[in-house]
Amino acid sequence: MSRWNSFNRREFLSTAFGAAASFSIVPPGRRLLGELLHPQSKFAPLQFPEEFIWGAATASYQIEGAWAEDGKGESIWDRFSHTPGKVKGAATGDVACDSYHRYKEDVALLKALNLTSYRFSISWPRIQATGSGDPNSKGLDYYKRLADALLEAKIRPLCTLYHWDLPQKLEERGGWPNRDLVARFTDYVDITVRALGDRISHWCIFNEPWVFTFLGYARGIHAPSRKNFAECMRATHVVNIAQGQAFRAIKAINSKLQVGTAFSMAHCQPATSSDADRQAADRAHALGNVWFVHPALHGEYPKAFPGDNPLDLMGVKSGDMELCRAPLDFLGINYYRRQLVSAIPPGAGEDATGVHNFDAHDGPLTDFAWEIWPDGFHDLLMRIAHEYKTTPLEITENGCSYLDCPDEHGSIPDERRVQFMRGYLHGLGRALLHGANVRAYHHWSLLDNFEWAEGYAQRFGLTYVDFRTQKRTIKDSGHWYAKLASTGSLT
Ligand code: FCB
């Protein structure tokens, strides 16, 4: 079956323009929300461009299992999940989806879903058990086998170098707030890309730098479970330098490799139309969305505090901002929800930004209680496309948790996920129509998996995993997505 339909970009735009015209009758937000609440009603159909890439995403700790096999060292997530009280249901990633042993089955799933890009991550402690020293060839071999299986299936490997599983030994030496991590990380990146750069052409340096620094070092709800705002801010700066250095290390190996990062982003909407709330929403955007983008593309931090950014607290030294600079080849966007933002009097810790952000609950909620508001996705994409005009975008994650399980026939009827995807992909399609240069969409996730502090209590997969038997079953949403991926036609 042909991967692509026959539309080129221009035809897509004219088709989509027709679709947009029908949207102008009703305010788009209303219409989309109405659609989600009434799944039978129809969107105007959209045809995605022929070259658009459809994919799915996972991450090493969430799917691989084999936590202590073939020379792998302990990661901060092994330590965190093995510490009582940290993860719901005392769940761990010790086995997870056992993808370390079942990767061929997972590549076959991607193929069955007609996908042409797979975003996965490399576990650093599989490559360097303690975070430094000679590489573990068994670890590298696993990723070589995985990449070869993908290439054989004509699926583009999009590899993330760091999706949160820091070697525990490096945490014991200070973790991300310690500047030594820059050299350690660059060394790991150099080893890994030298070994795999012949097979893998597209790389994400980090996954969601805001999430692992803030949830791990300021709020303590993710590994390594620290609660110290100053350390968190230092970690953000170390990560920004590491991003720049890793970029240069990869380009030195092969300047043709395509390098970006997957950034977590939310549509930050002022809670009211007051000037104070609007300014607070801009600060929330600066810290939450582009704190790791702006230093790379413009060599400076965006303004995220009512006064000056706390550069001393962050340990910024002269010359550092040049190190942070990296002309990323693409920006990866992980988008899940919008945030409402109101201004508060600046206080201590995170409150120093004078921002209170909270989840909106105007739209329907997923089983994780995340609000569905596809317009937010469109608006965020338009803002990023406007602010960073020349850099192509890839959606590196977007998805929803629903707990649907097999019915008496063994199918998984998850109509709500289909409706979620229709809504968000329509938002994305309209952003393309309005000029955003988005070239790929990766659904989170290929498989139900270990959802961090939630353990196995959330199911984000296009494929249902029975964790007792490891049996995988494509959900109805997976079949729906497979059809979209082969035709590009969103109806
Ligand atoms: C993102 C993470 C990803 C997954 C989804 C639901 O923040 O990058 O690993 O857990 O959320």
Boltz pocket constraint, residues with backbone or C-beta under 6 A from the ligand:
constraints:
  - pocket:
      binder: B
      contacts: [[A, 59], [A, 62], [A, 207], [A, 208], [A, 211], [A, 264], [A, 334], [A, 397], [A, 444], [A, 450], [A, 451], [A, 452], [A, 460]]
      max_distance: 6.0
